[in-house]
Amino acid sequence: MLSIKSLNKWANAHTYYWLDILRVALGVFFFIKGVNFISQTETLVELIDPLKGFGGTMLVVHYVASAHLVGGILIAFGLLTRWALIVQIPILIGAILINFVGVMNASNLILALVVSVFTVFFIFYGSGKHSADYMMKMGY
């Protein structure tokens, strides 16, 4: 089984600026989505309406907003990237499933699937060589 250390060594040996730009863009995307959830809570509550009987609607709203805001910043800077992305996984699963429980919106489904693919990729790839994690590890 691959360890985190071996994944980091492989990622640092195969680092490219476009991957770092993609990681930063993913972090900015999550941050912007968090800001959107805070500014449009009625839209989010309406989106979660099919799950109303399951309880914890406000818990979900607060979890999504805080995870996107804090996680987006951490991902963009490359600090605790894997942990920040793992926290995003339940939200992305919910974003995919909400299309099948509620009204199907193809563009939101495709967006959630694409972001999920990038999220899983960076969970395995890590933050890369041009990140705060790497800088702290190397003692810059």
N, C-alpha and C positions, 0 to 999 in steps of 0.2 A: 504494500500500500504506500502511496506517495505521502511523504510528510510535508509539512508546511515549509520546512527548511529547504528541501529539495525543490519544491515549487518556486520558492523565492530565488534560489540559485539559477534555475532555468529562466525565470522571468527577467532577472537582471542581466543574464547573458543574451537574451533576445529582446531587448528593449528598443522601442522606436518612439520617436516623438509623436507620431500620429496616434499611437495607443495611449500616450499620456494625454493628448488633446481629447481623445474619445472619453477617457476616464473623467477628465475635468468637465466635459460637456454633460456626461451622465450625472455628475454631482450637481451641476448647475440646473439640469432638468429637474432633479428631485427637489432642489431648493425652491425653484419656481413653482412646482406643483404644491409644495407645502404652503407657500404664500397664497396660491390660488385657493387652497382648502380653507385657509384662515379667512380670506376676504370673501369667500362665497360659501359659507357654511350651509346656507339654505339649499344650495345646489347639491352639496354632499349629503345632507340629510335626505333630500329627495332621491338621490342615487341609491342610498342605503335603505330606502323605504321598503323594498321587497324583503329585507331581512328584519323588519321591525319586530316581528314576533319572537325573535331570538334573544332580545335584550342586549344591553350594553352598547346602544347606539352612540351615546356621547363618549363612551370609552373608546370606541372605534374612531370617532372623529378626532379625539385628542391624540390617540396613538398615531394615526396617519399623519396629522399635521406635524407633530413633534419629531416623528421618525424621519419624515421628508426634510424638514428644516435642518435638524442637527446632522442627519446622515448625509444630506447633500453637501454641507460644508466639509464634513470629514472626508467624503469621497473626492471632492474637488481638490483638497489639499493633499490627499493621499495619506491620511492619518487614520489608522485603524480601519482601513478600507474593507477588509474582509468582514469584520464585525458589522460595520455600517451597512454593507450590502446584505448580509444575512438577515438583518432586521427588516430590510425591504421585501424579503421573499413573501411573508404572509400578506402584505399589502398588494403585491403584484398578483398573487394567486387570487385574492379577492377581486382585483380589477378584472381579471380574466373571467372568473366565475359569475360576476355580477351581470355580465352580458348574457349569460344563459339563464339566470334566475329572473332577471328583469327584462327590459326592452333591449333587443340586440342592436348594438351600435358598432358597425363594422370598423370604422376608423379608430374608435377607442380600443377595440379588441386587437387590431393590428398593432397599434401603438404599445399596448400592454405586452403583447407577445415579443415585439422587438426589444423593448426595454428589459424584459425578462431574460432574453438571450444574452444581452450585454451584461446584465447583472450576474448571471451564472458564469459567463466568461471571466469577469473580473474577480469573482470569488475564487476561481482556480488560479488565475494569472497573478492576482495581487495588485499592489499599488505601483509596482515597477520601480525603475531606477531614479526617476525624476519625481520623487515624492517626499513628503515630510518623514514618513517611516524610514526611508533609505537614508535621509540626511541625519536623523537621530541615531540610526544604527552605526553609521560611519563616523559620527562625532563631529560633524561640520559645525 
